[in-house]
Amino acid sequence: MGGGEPNDEAQLRKFQKELSAGTVSLALLAVLGASGEPMYGYQIAKTLERSGEGVLSGKQSALYPVLRNLQAAGLLDSFVEPSDAGPPRRYYRITSAGRTALRDWAAAWRATRDSVDAVLEGHSE
């Protein structure tokens, strides 16, 4: 066994999971806030893959519980429309409360990012 490497990997995965919890919500609001029209889950996932490399870490299924939570909080609303290519699709759109949250969360993200970056810049490996 190598000196603690499995534990290091487990700690990194735990950190990444905790870090992604809020960032996925912020990224979803940002995608829907920038979109001029409602989007369904697969469209949102593809947009995140293109513009937010690594936000979902290849786990599209993680998107749907977050969308439901944001909807339950009143930050998104949704509707279902029939689809020519398969089952009906649930479309999501950002609400005015969601736009307010997006603005506030983005400001909090930037402040946190800047603070952490300042600390990390003073840290040498």
Rosetta silent file (secondary structure, phi, psi, omega in degrees, C-alpha in Angstrom):
SEQUENCE: MGGGEPNDEAQLRKFQKELSAGTVSLALLAVLGASGEPMYGYQIAKTLERSGEGVLSGKQSALYPVLRNLQAAGLLDSFVEPSDAGPPRRYYRITSAGRTALRDWAAAWRATRDSVDAVLEGHSE
SCORE:     score description
SCORE:     0.000 S_00000001
   1 L     0.000  136.015  178.957    0.000    0.000    0.000 S_00000001
   2 L   -80.510  148.026 -173.246    1.236    3.454   -0.897 S_00000001
   3 L   -52.726   78.194  172.405    1.597    6.013    1.888 S_00000001
   4 L    78.488    8.651 -176.225   -1.972    7.201    2.416 S_00000001
   5 H   -60.660  -44.498  179.095   -2.817    7.736   -1.240 S_00000001
   6 H   -58.120  -38.969  178.301   -6.302    6.136   -1.135 S_00000001
   7 H   -65.010  -40.263  177.695   -7.162    8.414    1.786 S_00000001
   8 H   -59.461  -44.097  179.415   -5.852   11.432   -0.145 S_00000001
   9 H   -64.573  -41.231  179.145   -8.110   10.522   -3.072 S_00000001
  10 H   -63.757  -41.577  178.771  -11.102   10.045   -0.761 S_00000001
  11 H   -64.575  -39.964  178.261  -10.453   13.431    0.845 S_00000001
  12 H   -63.944  -44.360  178.688  -10.198   15.074   -2.572 S_00000001
  13 H   -61.243  -41.789  178.950  -13.485   13.476   -3.697 S_00000001
  14 H   -62.570  -45.292  178.599  -15.181   14.626   -0.486 S_00000001
  15 H   -60.488  -45.790 -179.449  -13.873   18.180   -0.998 S_00000001
  16 H   -62.826  -39.585  179.663  -14.999   18.205   -4.634 S_00000001
  17 H   -64.005  -46.503  179.747  -18.461   16.946   -3.681 S_00000001
  18 H   -65.307  -39.925  179.542  -18.899   19.597   -1.004 S_00000001
  19 H   -65.609  -37.796 -175.370  -17.552   22.306   -3.283 S_00000001
  20 H   -74.715  -20.541 -175.219  -19.846   21.346   -6.145 S_00000001
  21 H   -53.707  -51.097 -179.491  -23.054   21.445   -4.071 S_00000001
  22 H   -83.105  -31.830 -176.251  -23.499   25.213   -4.317 S_00000001
  23 H   -68.792  -32.246  177.543  -21.624   25.792   -7.542 S_00000001
  24 H   -65.102  -43.175  178.066  -23.964   23.541   -9.545 S_00000001
  25 H   -60.380  -45.792  178.862  -26.967   25.557   -8.322 S_00000001
  26 H   -61.374  -44.870 -179.726  -25.233   28.805   -9.237 S_00000001
  27 H   -63.368  -39.824  178.372  -24.241   27.459  -12.666 S_00000001
  28 H   -63.606  -45.525  177.650  -27.802   26.280  -13.376 S_00000001
  29 H   -61.090  -39.698 -179.783  -29.245   29.658  -12.480 S_00000001
  30 H   -64.076  -43.232  179.370  -26.602   31.339  -14.659 S_00000001
  31 H   -62.456  -47.479 -178.704  -27.415   29.139  -17.671 S_00000001
  32 H   -71.447  -30.682  176.597  -31.153   29.725  -17.321 S_00000001
  33 H   -67.924  -33.908 -179.603  -30.608   33.417  -16.580 S_00000001
  34 H   -81.358  -21.588 -177.475  -28.622   33.840  -19.793 S_00000001
  35 L   -77.930  136.876  177.058  -31.105   31.877  -21.882 S_00000001
  36 L   -82.684   -1.532 -176.085  -33.832   33.861  -23.543 S_00000001
  37 L  -146.288  160.903  176.594  -36.130   30.855  -23.438 S_00000001
  38 L   -61.004  152.231 -179.146  -37.025   27.877  -21.229 S_00000001
  39 E  -132.437  149.651  174.308  -34.704   24.895  -21.467 S_00000001
  40 E   -97.860  165.810 -170.475  -35.087   21.201  -20.709 S_00000001
  41 H   -49.861  -47.006 -177.360  -32.610   19.209  -18.648 S_00000001
  42 H   -63.660  -39.515  177.599  -30.540   17.769  -21.479 S_00000001
  43 H   -61.676  -42.698 -179.946  -30.141   21.234  -23.065 S_00000001
  44 H   -62.873  -45.782  179.845  -28.999   22.645  -19.729 S_00000001
  45 H   -60.109  -44.310 -179.594  -26.517   19.795  -19.259 S_00000001
  46 H   -64.882  -39.682  177.866  -25.091   20.272  -22.767 S_00000001
  47 H   -63.105  -43.074  178.041  -24.754   24.021  -22.206 S_00000001
  48 H   -63.635  -38.375  178.803  -22.922   23.372  -18.936 S_00000001
  49 H   -64.167  -38.841 -178.656  -20.611   20.887  -20.663 S_00000001
  50 H   -72.584  -46.856 -171.169  -19.757   23.464  -23.337 S_00000001
  51 H  -101.910  -20.575 -176.047  -19.320   26.534  -21.172 S_00000001
  52 L  -122.854   60.324 -174.969  -18.705   25.214  -17.669 S_00000001
  53 L   -46.426  120.153  175.556  -16.177   22.488  -18.159 S_00000001
  54 L    90.874   -8.158 -177.779  -16.228   20.199  -15.152 S_00000001
  55 L   -59.565  -44.139  179.675  -19.192   21.793  -13.330 S_00000001
  56 L   -92.081  -11.128 -178.034  -21.194   18.579  -13.585 S_00000001
  57 L    50.931   39.136  177.114  -18.148   16.314  -13.736 S_00000001
  58 L    73.309   11.116 -177.740  -19.931   14.131  -16.285 S_00000001
  59 L  -109.810   79.121 -179.761  -22.844   13.428  -13.943 S_00000001
  60 H   -60.200  -33.102 -177.733  -25.925   14.650  -15.792 S_00000001
  61 H   -62.323  -24.620  179.337  -28.172   12.781  -13.364 S_00000001
  62 H   -68.639  -18.701 -177.718  -26.969   15.138  -10.596 S_00000001
  63 H   -66.828  -42.111 -169.615  -28.661   17.979  -12.467 S_00000001
  64 H   -67.404  -42.649  175.380  -32.271   16.909  -11.907 S_00000001
  65 H   -61.690  -36.096  179.682  -32.381   16.932   -8.088 S_00000001
  66 H   -67.840  -42.646  176.410  -30.788   20.395   -8.143 S_00000001
  67 H   -58.748  -43.908  179.436  -33.356   21.634  -10.680 S_00000001
  68 H   -63.815  -40.502  178.587  -36.156   20.271   -8.468 S_00000001
  69 H   -64.575  -42.111  178.897  -34.661   21.932   -5.378 S_00000001
  70 H   -65.336  -36.354  177.106  -34.347   25.273   -7.168 S_00000001
  71 H   -67.458  -44.305  179.885  -37.949   24.955   -8.328 S_00000001
  72 H   -60.841  -30.973  179.567  -39.144   24.074   -4.806 S_00000001
  73 L   -81.929   -3.511  179.218  -37.356   27.210   -3.561 S_00000001
  74 L    83.297   10.449 -178.263  -39.234   29.330   -6.132 S_00000001
  75 L   -88.053  -20.299  175.286  -36.097   30.193   -8.108 S_00000001
  76 E  -131.784  155.592  163.204  -37.225   28.265  -11.185 S_00000001
  77 E  -127.046  168.463 -174.802  -40.544   27.247  -12.581 S_00000001
  78 E  -146.589  161.978  174.288  -41.257   24.494  -15.042 S_00000001
  79 E  -150.169  158.307 -177.765  -43.805   23.113  -17.437 S_00000001
  80 E  -109.468  135.423  175.494  -44.117   19.915  -19.438 S_00000001
  81 E  -128.720  144.691  175.541  -44.522   19.797  -23.207 S_00000001
  82 E   -61.325  153.382  178.426  -44.971   16.796  -25.487 S_00000001
  83 E  -123.410  140.322  175.496  -41.932   15.833  -27.537 S_00000001
  84 L   -69.284  -27.234 -174.084  -41.825   14.453  -31.084 S_00000001
  85 L  -109.873   59.366  175.406  -38.727   12.470  -30.110 S_00000001
  86 E   119.701 -155.277 -176.436  -39.789   10.495  -27.060 S_00000001
  87 E   -68.597  165.227  177.716  -41.443   11.212  -23.731 S_00000001
  88 E   -58.238  152.744 -179.195  -42.690   14.681  -22.737 S_00000001
  89 E  -111.267  139.432  174.030  -39.996   17.148  -21.710 S_00000001
  90 E   -94.208  120.454  178.471  -39.956   19.299  -18.600 S_00000001
  91 E   -99.190  142.544  179.554  -38.784   22.811  -19.409 S_00000001
  92 E  -117.589  146.220  172.408  -37.329   25.117  -16.773 S_00000001
  93 E  -141.926  151.436 -178.269  -37.148   28.903  -16.661 S_00000001
  94 E   -77.769  143.200  177.545  -35.736   31.284  -14.110 S_00000001
  95 L   -95.998  174.329  177.181  -38.174   33.309  -11.997 S_00000001
  96 H   -64.390  -37.090  175.052  -37.713   36.897  -10.801 S_00000001
  97 H   -63.143  -35.872  177.436  -36.721   35.469   -7.395 S_00000001
  98 H   -65.341  -38.056  177.964  -34.223   33.292   -9.277 S_00000001
  99 H   -66.010  -39.484  176.755  -32.741   36.351  -10.986 S_00000001
 100 H   -63.835  -46.077  178.380  -32.327   38.049   -7.610 S_00000001
 101 H   -60.774  -42.373  179.590  -30.694   34.902   -6.185 S_00000001
 102 H   -58.541  -46.333  179.654  -28.420   34.674   -9.235 S_00000001
 103 H   -61.017  -47.772 -177.431  -27.232   38.250   -8.727 S_00000001
 104 H   -67.412  -44.477 -179.092  -26.658   37.726   -4.980 S_00000001
 105 H   -65.772  -38.240  179.251  -25.065   34.280   -5.332 S_00000001
 106 H   -63.961  -40.743  177.839  -22.774   35.466   -8.135 S_00000001
 107 H   -64.160  -42.897  178.619  -21.571   38.344   -5.937 S_00000001
 108 H   -64.004  -41.128  178.120  -21.008   35.925   -3.029 S_00000001
 109 H   -59.839  -48.259 -177.302  -19.169   33.517   -5.339 S_00000001
 110 H   -63.008  -41.938  179.757  -16.857   36.254   -6.642 S_00000001
 111 H   -63.774  -43.325  179.248  -16.104   37.533   -3.132 S_00000001
 112 H   -65.399  -45.678  179.426  -15.377   33.981   -1.919 S_00000001
 113 H   -58.678  -45.997 -178.441  -13.279   33.181   -4.981 S_00000001
 114 H   -64.068  -40.227  179.576  -11.254   36.359   -4.587 S_00000001
 115 H   -64.733  -47.153 -179.051  -10.696   35.711   -0.865 S_00000001
 116 H   -64.823  -43.082  177.859   -9.633   32.106   -1.398 S_00000001
 117 H   -58.611  -40.873  179.788   -7.404   33.081   -4.332 S_00000001
 118 H   -61.920  -42.153  178.372   -5.701   35.718   -2.155 S_00000001
 119 H   -66.168  -44.934 -177.679   -4.988   33.086    0.509 S_00000001
 120 H   -65.896  -33.076  179.511   -3.798   30.525   -2.044 S_00000001
 121 H   -64.890  -27.680  178.215   -1.465   33.046   -3.708 S_00000001
 122 L   -85.968   -2.862 -177.819    0.307   33.399   -0.360 S_00000001
 123 L  -104.154  123.555  174.601    0.601   29.615   -0.086 S_00000001
 124 L  -109.812  142.807 -177.200    3.494   27.877   -1.818 S_00000001
 125 L   -77.021    0.000    0.000    3.559   24.127   -2.251 S_00000001
